[in-house]
């Protein structure tokens, strides 16, 4: 599985595997043990994780979510120093270790909580996405 196969749906908790697009909708499957299928229409806001990035103060202005997830994995593996219930100060301290150039005016605590929740879900249900060796091998092919 790759990050382009995983999406977030506004107003719905968790992450979803994109099963297949339908004529005027998209069929998704929850990224958990239940594997429940849902149909998302144009009324719902769907965000593919491959297309998400975090604001930075660099020339590019953003850092891809995929790179950040891999970096978190390389630094912490399964043991994160914070969780979604951590204080704002702890969350900002964590992201500054992972992405020192993050834009502290545009990155909100809710974004960081979402990042941590997504990381834990991906670590549990699609850990191959987080391994940089897998990412490097894909680029070579």
Secondary structure, 3 states (H helix, E strand, C coil): CCHHHEEEECCCCCCEEEEEECCCEEEEEECCCCCCEEEEECCCCEEEHHHCEEEECCCCCEEEHHHHHHHHHHHHCCCCCCCCCCCHHHHHHHHHHHCCCECCCCCCHHHHHHHHHHHHHHHHHCHHHCCHHHHHHHHHC
